[in-house]
Amino acid sequence: MSARYCVASRVSPRAAALGGVNVGLLLWRAQLQMFINQTIRSGKSGRIVGTIVGAAVIVLAWSWEAIITWLGVQASHRLPIGVDPVHLLSLAFLGYTAVLIFSSLLFSLNALLLNPDLDLLLAAPRSVESVLAGRMVVQILRLFLLSLLFTTPALLVLAVANQNPLIPFVFAALYLLYPVFVVVTISLMSLLLVRFIPAGRGREILTLFGVVLALGVNLANFALNPALRDSGFGRRPNVAPSLPDIPAASASWSPSGWAGRSGAAILRGDWSTAAEWAVLLLAVSAAIFVAGTVLSGRLYLAGWIQAVPPRRRHSTTRVRRLKGAIPLLSPVLASIVIKDWRMRTRDLAQLVRFVMPVVFLFVIFGLRFPRLLSGVRSLGDGPPAAMLGLLPAWILLFSLSISLGLSAVSLEGKSIWVFAASPNSTLRFLQAKCWSTALPTASVVALAALAAEILVRPGWLWAATAVLLAVAEAAAVTTLMVGIGAAFARFDWTDARRMIHPVAVFIGMGLFSVISGVSALLLVISLALAGATGFPLFTTWLAAMTVSIGGAVAVAALGILIGNQRLRELEVS
Amino acid sequence: MLSTRLLTKRYGSLTAVEDLDLEVGGGELFGFLGPNGAGKTTTIKMLVGLLRPTSGSARVAGIDIMAEPEKAKARIGYVPDAATLYDKLSAREFLEFSGDLYHVERRLRDRRIEALLKLFDLADRGNDFLSGYSRGMRQKVSLAAALLHDPQVLFLDEPTVGLDPQSARQMKDILQDLCREGKTVFFSTHILEIAERMCTRLAIIKQGRLVAMGSLQELRHMVGQDGQSLEQIFLELTGGREDDVSAVLRGLES
């Protein structure tokens, strides 16, 4: 951050705001060009097909939305519904505000902390205010287009149904104006926040913020939604599901109230009232934008944006170090496993991939635990209870194997040259990756399975066999995911989300579903076989599970061979 | 110690390196020069086994890099241009990891790590994450990792980029010491002054083809003008167009 070296600008607020719009449009054009270059003009068939498929999905979704809206309009004509459109629309805009706050904060921090082009823009002969305002304009335009993308079909249907062609235009104006006050406020807040974020930790802070928000929304939903405040799957019998009402949403002093009033007015054909509220929103938005532009420039030039220097790790306070040896593993394999463990646990984004499944499992099962447990216990001793007890472990396995297994090879990123230049075969590299993924996954799955079986108490023999089955399946499935991940490895990304190829996710999920389905089917067959033939149930069940594990191992081996072939052909250019 | 025969790399219709024949002996400090995009990095990447040649062959330390890559790589040290390292490892941890990858015995590894960290003035920052390192410091860590397994041939791609003058000088001293020990150092650079002062022999590559190879004196004979600097020889052989540059600059001013 080079704030202190920037020359103070002497532009008028109006000129700065107009300059911001200009810079914003320039940036927007550049982003559009990049998008076109990376898709239609890329010359890569995969990307072009992906773009066409994406467009087709949007058209399908639009058609579906149009049909649903049309049915809703017809139903509202036949069944009188006592809903106040002003309050409903105001609530919708208020809900949208939460989305705006979240996306604006991510965008602003991302722009300030991670995007390298800020210095490039500040070096151009543009005022600091214009550059910072330009960022806000890009964000507003992005949100505007997203709003249109989601609601255009509904607006067109409403325009036809109400015979009022102004409806889409008024809503488009509201979409453009409404985000302004949020984007400006959040951008200013981001300028202040940056001061407290250590340099180089931006991505991690953003990840942490996203996680806290996701957990907050989940827990708030459980805490506030009367339909979900229950210990089991069932709703409370006398409580209907409802949305929390916020009376202030449609207050005449709130922007959501202005947008709601304007939208409701145009829906009933009262264009002058719609225009009045829209003009109020326009005036306030413009004033906030100009004020925000000036203030952001002042903050920047005052040296507020100075990231905290990275924390030094002093040798005197060294954390306990892994010694680089793991029993039964060769030094090469052990060093890769330990290196991966360090990378996963030190990078917050990677750590989240590891920890989040456990946290969400708690949210999903923990809050409804007593009723679930009594339900499973009621099945008595035997394989059904033992297998149902594995459900949390199975969900964990799904999540961990997808997130850790598919990213195991891509985790190397551009540092893949370190392996490629070393005297080790690709198969050994993959072997190490299987260990580095299977060890934590199988351990967590084993713990979850063990805990569940202790609580379910299906009989010690069934419980012990079920836990062993879970561990074996965990190792096999994780190995399979490593193989798939290697076949679709992406080494250009450091972002944990983008490391994994979408096709790999699709294939991984598909194969996991097949393995789960076949295992369940084999369990049912083993139960039926024991009943029909009089064989001991344990024998038929064990045979079924052996076949299930054997199948998973065979598929995993095939996955590793395919992944290895891809890595053998890899050229580090 | 290092030889290539008709080494070629093509990317579709683009020929990055064509029919390259090189011979480098033990104890040589060999400079590999060429304009941007001439094929220097591609050549080095083929020689260290990161890229597969389209045709031709290469032997490093007497071993065919394509036929026995792992055996050859055990004898090679490689320092890439702008090395991407693991940000979330400390320098010491990265060197430990690198030593294990190259099968260096653990006690020997630890001893060498301490010596190399000290040599590169990184001992007091050895436990810091690499994410906090400057480009020059990363370059030093990368060189330390390349030296850890005591390679017979060292490949360096633009090794002095990002180094301060003191570190660049230190790097030069280290490379010369390695050569005195009989090891071969093969490096690419744009800084002709370094190449002129350090290298026992030089090769100049242009558009993927070798245009000259030999000692500085031999190159001078080749262009037919004794006493010329390496810069003048380089521009002569690669077709540097100073007049054109001046004309363009004058055009910009008008």
Interface residues (C-beta under 8 A of the other chain):
Chain A: G200 P310 R312 R313 H314 S315 R318 R321 G324 P331 V332 A334 S335 I336 I338 K339 R342 M343 R346 D347 G413 K414 S415 W417 V418 F419 A420 A421 S422 P423 N424 S425 E571 V572 S573
Chain B: K45 V48 G49 L50 L51 R52 P69 E70 K71 A72 K73 A74 I76 Y78 P80 A83 T84 L85 Y86 D87 K88 L89 S90 E93 E96 F97 S98 D100 L101 Y102 H103 R106 D124 G126 N127 D128 F129 S131 G132
